[in-house]
Every structure is written in structure tokens, then in C-alpha cells.
Amino acid sequence: MSSVYSVEQVNRYIKNMFTQDFMLSRISVGGEVSNCKYHSSGHIYFSLKDGSGSLACVMFAGQRKGLAFAMKNGDRVIVTGSVDVYERDGKYQMYARKITLEGAGILYERFLALKEELEEMGMFAPEYKQPIPSFVQTVGVVTAPTGAVIQDIRNVTARRNPYVQIILYPAQVQGEGAAESIVEGIEALDQLGVDVIIVGRGGGSMEDLWAFNEEIVARAIFNCSTPIISAVGHETDVTIADYVADLRAPTPSAAAELAVFDYRGWQELLAGYVRRLELSMDSKLEMTRQRLTEKAARLAYLSPENQIREKRMYLLRAEEKLTERMEKKLQMEKTRLYLYAERLRGVSPLEKLQQGLGYMEHEDGTRISSVGQVREGERMKTYVKDGVIWSNVEKTENSDAWNVSRGKETDNCE
């Protein structure tokens, strides 16, 4: 009885057969792409078919650098890789490492070889990249004089900054002599002294874009002292010129946007800043005006002139009070003086003289106030209201004798 094998054993055996087959470990297969699916993981699943059969294929995300174009159903391609068995399902499929469009395989090999050579020489190094000026006045364009490329660049430039001058070098961008024409355009614009150069053309196949993969074009871009923006083909198209240029743009329109400062947008932004500045200045002026009014009021309150005026008013009031008090004091003193004068007049000898009394003195001017101060026969003088009387003393009587004689005279009168 023959041996019975498991499915796993059979699949492993077949896988070993595929692995040991040298031809299947590195093989190139041509066909038409069908069932092409780009997985979210980065893997690409598709099938190659021809008139008689179909071959399942997969390109893992790690091998995507071997695909230089956006593959789609219907493309005629050449897939290079290995054929092996997927052991779990027992199905064989091709594991792609490189995919090129059919007919472009030789060109693609040349492209990779030149890319590797120039990269080793350092022509792609970022330290050699020149910065694109922020504000350009002249833009040089190396492209075909007809077609959408130059028109797109003109439209975008006019929209963003109508003051920028575009200088076109009408170059041949496809076919024999195209590379030399592109080099001449780069050198001519570099000598002319433009601010930035855009080198580009519209999309096409690898054969159509091949002039931008030539080494002389790469060296012309690298040696150019003017910053260069590469805008060759569509976003998925990659050329040697893109690697060497100072900046790569996905499209010619994008190249114009990268090269030309958005003057109109800047004007709108500036107008917004002006409005904000005016509002801020108005607000600041209003605040300053209010503060100035407050300071003016405070200064008026604390002003030396105002203080002097207040002090002057204070002095005037003090002077009035002092004058009033002095007048009152003077009036009081006048009143007192009047009273003293009246009292003095009451005891004044002159007043007594006016009333008929006299004032007596010895001849030497000594006052006589008593009869005991004079002697009979002594000369004396008596002051009356209208003069002096000189007389001699004949007789003196004291007040007692005089009162007695007065009493007797009174009694006799009664």
C-alpha cells in the first residue's frame, strides 16, 4: 500500500521544488495588469494576464521603490521577481521586486543606473540645494513655447503677482536634441541673471520625458548658480532632473506658486493688518485722550498757578480778618482811651480850673495843698482858667475854724 501524505507535506514539497528552481528565483514576466489593488498596508495585489492565462502577483510595501509609476489595470508591464508557493493555500504567485512599463524596461534600467551614479557623486545631496528666493522679480522658464505649461505658469504668476516678469526660453523638450536644447536654455537664463528658473514640461511616457533623465541636463542643473525648480510631468512622474534640482514641484502650476510670492494675498493680509493697526491706534488714542483729560484736570488742580491763586485768596481773607480784628481792637482801645480820658478829665486840674477852682503854688513852683504850707506875708501864685494871680498871704485858717464859721453862717441863715 502506498504512503499517505498530509496537505502540509505536499505544499512544503512543492515549495521546495520552486525554491530549488534557479530560473523561478529571478524571472521577468510580461503581461497586462488586471485586478490591481493598492492595500492600506502598502502592498499591491494584481494579476498578469495574456491571451492564454493569468498569474497572481504581489508587490510588498518594502519593494515599492521598484515601481516608478502609478500602475493601473490595462497597463502592459514587465514584472521582475520570483515565483513561489504560498504554503498555506497551496497556490503559487509571483513576488515582484521591480515593475516597468513594457517597452520602457531598458530606459528604466538606464534611469536607475544614472540615478545611482549621480547619487554616489553627491549631486542629490541637500547641502548643495540653493534656497528659492522669497521675493523674485524675474522668472526664467525653460519649456516648449506652445502648450499648457507656459500658459499655466503665466496664469498663476499673473494671479499671484502681476509685477513679476517671465522670460521664456523656447526649448525642445522631447525627441532628439531635446537634452541639448534644455541645457542651452538653463545656461542662457543663468547668464541673464534671472532670480529663479523653472525647468519643465507636461506629462507623458518615460520615452517622452527622457530628455530630463539625461546626464548633461542633470549636470547643467547642478552647475547652475541660479536656483532651479523642476516641474516635469505629473506628480507621479519622477526624473533625474527632479533629484538634482533645488526644488521639485509636482506640476508646472505648483512650480509657479512656489517661485512667485503671492503679492495679492500679501496685499489683502497687509490691508487686514492696516485695519487692525488703525483700530488699535484709535483705541490707543482714545485711551491716551482720556488719560490726558484726567492728567489735565489733575494738573489744573495741582497747578502752581491755581495754588498761588488759592494762597492769594487765603491771604486776602486773612488780611480782611486781620484788618477787621485790628479795627475791632482799635475801636476797643479807643473806647478804653475815651473812658480813661473821661476819668482823667474828671481829675484834671485844668478841668477844675475851668469849673472856677484854682491851683496854688509857692513862688518857687512848689504846690500848696494845705494852709500849713504857707506863712503870713509869703508871696504865692494862683492859677485860674484864664491866667495866674500873684498874691501875699495875710492870714490862714484851718478847715476846722472855717467849718465852724460856715456853720454859724448857716444857722444865721435859717
C-alpha positions in Angstrom: 0.0 0.0 0.0 1.4 3.5 -1.0 2.2 6.2 1.6 -0.4 8.8 2.5 0.9 12.4 2.9 -0.7 15.4 4.6 -1.6 18.6 2.7 1.1 20.4 4.6 3.7 18.0 3.5 2.7 18.2 -0.2 2.6 22.0 -0.1 6.0 22.1 1.6 7.4 19.7 -1.0 6.1 21.8 -3.9 7.5 24.9 -2.2 11.0 23.3 -2.0 10.7 22.4 -5.7 10.0 26.1 -6.5 12.8 27.3 -4.2 15.4 25.0 -5.8 14.5 26.1 -9.3 17.0 28.8 -10.1 15.0 30.2 -13.0 12.0 30.9 -10.8 14.1 32.7 -8.2 14.8 35.6 -10.6 12.4 35.8 -13.6 10.8 38.6 -15.6 7.3 38.1 -16.9 5.4 40.4 -19.3 1.7 40.8 -19.4 -1.3 43.0 -18.9 -2.3 44.2 -15.4 -5.7 43.2 -14.1 -7.4 43.2 -10.6 -4.9 45.8 -9.4 -5.5 46.8 -5.7 -3.4 49.1 -3.5 -3.8 47.8 0.0 -3.8 50.2 3.0 -0.8 48.3 4.3 1.2 49.5 1.3 1.2 46.1 -0.5 0.0 45.9 -4.2 -2.0 42.9 -5.3 -2.6 42.3 -9.1 -2.6 39.7 -11.8 -0.7 39.4 -15.0 -2.6 38.0 -17.9 -2.1 37.3 -21.6 -4.3 35.6 -24.2 -3.9 32.1 -22.6 -3.6 32.5 -18.8 -3.2 34.6 -15.6 -0.6 34.8 -12.9 -1.3 36.2 -9.4 1.3 38.7 -8.3 2.1 40.8 -5.2 4.5 43.6 -4.5 5.1 44.2 -0.8 5.4 47.7 0.6 9.2 47.2 1.2 9.7 46.8 -2.6 7.6 49.8 -3.7 10.8 51.7 -4.6 11.0 49.3 -7.6 7.8 50.9 -9.0 8.3 54.3 -10.6 4.8 54.9 -11.9 1.2 54.6 -10.8 0.3 51.1 -12.0 -3.3 50.5 -13.1 -5.4 47.9 -14.8 -4.7 47.6 -18.5 -1.0 48.6 -18.3 1.4 46.4 -20.2 4.2 45.8 -17.8 7.3 43.7 -17.2 7.4 42.3 -13.7 10.8 41.1 -12.3 10.9 38.9 -9.2 10.5 35.3 -8.1 7.7 32.7 -8.3 7.0 30.8 -5.1 4.3 28.9 -3.4 2.1 30.4 -0.7 2.2 27.3 1.6 -0.9 27.9 3.5 -3.2 28.0 0.4 -1.1 25.8 -1.8 -1.1 28.4 -4.5 1.8 29.8 -6.3 2.2 33.5 -7.1 4.9 35.9 -8.3 6.6 38.2 -5.8 7.5 41.4 -7.6 10.7 43.3 -6.9 10.6 45.7 -9.9 7.8 46.7 -12.3 8.4 48.6 -15.5 6.1 49.5 -18.4 6.6 47.3 -21.3 8.9 48.9 -23.8 10.5 51.1 -21.2 12.4 48.4 -19.4 15.8 49.3 -20.9 15.2 53.0 -20.3 14.3 52.3 -16.7 17.5 50.4 -16.2 19.4 53.3 -17.6 17.5 55.6 -15.3 18.3 53.6 -12.2 22.0 53.3 -13.2 22.4 57.1 -13.8 20.4 57.8 -10.6 22.7 55.6 -8.6 25.8 57.1 -10.2 24.8 60.7 -9.6 23.7 60.0 -6.1 27.1 58.5 -5.3 28.7 61.7 -6.7 26.6 63.7 -4.2 24.6 65.6 -6.8 21.4 64.9 -4.9 22.8 66.0 -1.5 20.7 68.5 0.3 23.7 70.7 1.2 24.0 71.6 -2.5 20.4 72.7 -2.7 20.0 76.5 -3.1 17.1 78.2 -1.3 14.4 79.7 -3.6 14.2 83.5 -3.1 11.2 84.7 -1.3 10.6 87.8 -3.5 11.5 87.3 -7.2 11.2 89.9 -9.9 12.2 87.8 -12.9 11.3 84.1 -13.5 13.1 82.2 -16.3 11.2 79.3 -17.9 12.8 76.5 -19.9 10.0 74.7 -21.7 8.2 74.4 -25.1 6.8 77.8 -26.4 3.5 76.2 -27.1 1.4 74.1 -24.8 -0.3 74.3 -21.4 2.9 74.5 -19.3 3.9 78.1 -20.1 0.3 79.2 -20.1 -0.3 77.7 -16.7 2.8 79.4 -15.3 1.7 82.7 -16.8 -1.8 82.4 -15.4 -0.6 81.5 -11.9 2.1 84.3 -11.9 -0.4 86.9 -13.1 -2.8 85.9 -10.4 -0.2 85.9 -7.6 2.0 88.8 -8.6 1.4 90.7 -11.8 4.7 92.7 -11.4 6.9 89.6 -11.9 8.5 89.3 -15.4 8.5 85.9 -17.1 11.3 85.2 -19.5 10.7 82.2 -21.7 13.5 80.2 -23.3 11.7 78.2 -26.0 13.3 74.8 -25.7 12.8 71.5 -27.3 11.6 69.1 -24.5 11.1 65.8 -26.4 12.9 63.9 -29.1 16.4 64.0 -30.5 18.4 67.2 -29.4 15.9 68.0 -26.6 18.6 67.5 -23.8 21.0 69.9 -25.6 18.2 72.4 -26.0 17.3 72.3 -22.3 20.9 72.7 -21.3 21.2 75.8 -23.6 18.1 77.3 -22.0 19.4 76.8 -18.5 22.8 78.3 -19.3 21.3 81.3 -21.2 18.9 82.2 -18.4 21.6 81.7 -15.8 23.8 84.2 -17.6 20.9 86.6 -18.0 20.7 86.8 -14.2 17.0 85.9 -13.5 16.0 85.2 -9.9 14.8 81.7 -10.4 14.5 79.2 -13.3 11.6 76.7 -13.8 12.5 73.7 -16.0 9.6 71.6 -17.0 7.1 70.1 -19.4 3.8 68.3 -19.4 3.2 64.7 -18.6 4.0 61.7 -20.8 5.6 58.3 -21.0 9.2 57.6 -19.9 10.3 58.0 -23.5 8.6 61.4 -23.7 10.3 62.6 -20.5 13.6 61.0 -21.2 15.4 64.3 -22.1 15.1 65.2 -18.4 16.9 62.0 -17.5 20.0 62.8 -19.5 23.3 63.3 -17.6 24.1 66.6 -19.4 20.8 68.1 -18.2 21.5 66.9 -14.6 25.0 68.5 -14.7 23.6 71.7 -16.2 21.1 72.0 -13.3 23.7 71.1 -10.7 26.2 73.7 -12.0 23.7 76.5 -12.4 24.2 79.4 -10.0 20.5 80.3 -10.2 18.1 78.3 -8.1 16.1 75.8 -10.3 12.6 74.4 -9.8 11.9 71.1 -11.6 8.3 70.7 -12.9 8.4 67.7 -15.2 5.3 65.8 -16.0 2.6 64.9 -13.4 3.0 64.3 -9.7 3.7 60.6 -10.2 6.4 61.2 -12.9 9.9 61.2 -11.5 13.0 62.2 -13.5 16.7 62.7 -12.7 16.1 66.5 -13.1 13.8 66.3 -10.1 16.5 64.8 -7.9 19.2 67.4 -8.9 17.0 70.5 -8.9 17.0 72.7 -5.9 13.2 72.1 -5.5 10.8 69.8 -7.1 7.2 70.8 -8.0 4.5 68.3 -8.7 3.2 70.4 -11.6 4.2 73.5 -13.6 1.4 75.4 -11.9 2.7 74.4 -8.5 6.2 75.5 -9.6 4.9 79.0 -10.3 3.2 79.1 -6.9 6.5 78.0 -5.3 8.5 80.6 -7.2 6.3 83.6 -7.2 5.4 85.5 -4.0 1.7 85.9 -3.5 1.6 89.7 -3.8 -2.2 89.9 -4.0 -2.6 87.7 -0.9 0.0 89.8 0.8 -1.9 93.0 -0.1 -5.0 91.5 1.5 -3.1 90.5 4.6 -1.5 93.9 4.7 -4.8 95.6 4.4 -6.0 93.4 7.3 -3.0 94.5 9.4 -3.7 98.1 8.4 -7.3 97.8 9.7 -6.1 96.2 12.9 -3.5 98.9 13.3 -6.0 101.7 12.7 -8.4 100.2 15.2 -5.6 99.7 17.7 -4.4 103.3 17.1 -7.9 104.7 17.5 -8.3 102.7 20.7 -4.9 103.8 21.9 -5.6 107.4 21.0 -8.9 107.3 22.8 -7.3 105.9 25.9 -4.5 108.4 25.7 -7.0 111.2 25.2 -8.9 110.1 28.4 -5.7 109.9 30.3 -4.7 113.3 29.1 -8.0 114.8 30.2 -7.5 113.2 33.6 -4.0 114.5 33.8 -5.1 117.9 32.7 -7.7 118.0 35.4 -5.3 116.8 38.0 -2.7 119.3 36.7 -5.2 122.1 36.9 -6.0 121.0 40.5 -2.3 120.8 41.4 -1.1 123.7 39.2 1.2 126.2 40.9 -1.0 129.0 39.4 -4.0 127.5 41.0 -2.2 127.1 44.3 -0.9 130.6 44.1 -4.5 131.8 43.4 -5.8 129.8 46.3 -3.0 131.1 48.6 -3.7 134.7 47.4 -7.4 134.2 48.3 -6.3 132.8 51.6 -4.0 135.8 52.2 -6.8 138.2 51.2 -9.2 136.5 53.6 -6.5 136.6 56.3 -5.8 140.3 55.6 -9.5 141.0 55.8 -9.8 139.1 59.1 -6.7 140.9 60.4 -8.0 144.3 59.4 -11.3 143.5 60.9 -9.7 142.4 64.1 -7.3 145.4 64.2 -10.2 147.8 63.6 -12.2 146.0 66.3 -9.2 146.1 68.7 -8.6 149.7 67.8 -12.2 150.5 68.5 -12.0 148.8 71.8 -8.8 150.7 72.6 -10.4 153.9 71.5 -13.3 153.2 73.8 -10.9 152.4 76.7 -8.9 155.5 75.9 -12.1 157.6 75.9 -13.1 156.2 79.3 -9.6 156.8 80.6 -9.7 160.3 79.1 -13.0 161.0 80.8 -11.7 159.7 84.1 -8.6 161.8 83.6 -10.6 164.8 82.7 -12.5 164.3 85.9 -9.4 164.6 88.0 -7.6 167.1 85.7 -6.5 170.4 87.3 -7.3 172.2 84.1 -10.8 170.9 84.2 -11.0 172.0 87.8 -9.8 175.4 86.7 -12.5 175.5 84.1 -15.0 174.9 86.8 -13.8 178.0 88.8 -11.2 176.4 91.0 -7.6 177.5 91.3 -4.3 175.9 91.7 -1.8 177.4 94.2 1.9 177.3 94.3 4.8 178.8 96.2 6.8 181.4 94.4 9.4 178.6 93.7 6.7 176.5 92.0 6.1 174.1 94.9 2.4 173.1 95.1 0.4 174.3 98.0 -2.2 171.8 99.2 -2.5 172.8 102.9 -2.7 176.0 104.9 0.1 174.7 106.9 2.4 175.1 103.9 2.2 178.9 103.8 3.1 181.7 106.2 1.6 185.1 106.5 3.2 187.6 104.3 4.5 184.9 101.9 4.2 185.6 98.2 2.3 182.9 96.2 0.7 182.4 92.8 -2.8 181.0 92.0 -3.6 179.5 88.6 -7.1 180.1 87.3 -8.7 179.2 84.0 -7.6 182.3 82.3 -4.2 183.1 84.0 -2.2 183.5 87.2 -2.9 185.6 90.2 0.0 186.8 92.4 -0.8 187.5 96.0 0.6 187.8 99.5 -0.7 185.7 102.4 -2.3 187.9 105.1 -4.0 185.3 107.2 -4.6 181.5 107.2 -7.3 179.4 108.8 -7.5 175.7 109.0 -10.5 173.8 108.0 -12.0 173.4 111.4 -12.2 177.1 112.1 -13.5 177.6 108.6 -16.2 174.9 109.1 -17.3 176.5 112.4 -17.6 179.9 110.8 -19.5 178.3 108.0 -21.8 176.6 110.4 -22.6 179.8 112.2 -23.4 181.4 108.9 -25.8 178.6 108.1 -27.5 178.9 111.4 -28.0 182.6 110.9 -29.5 182.0 107.6 -32.0 179.6 108.9 
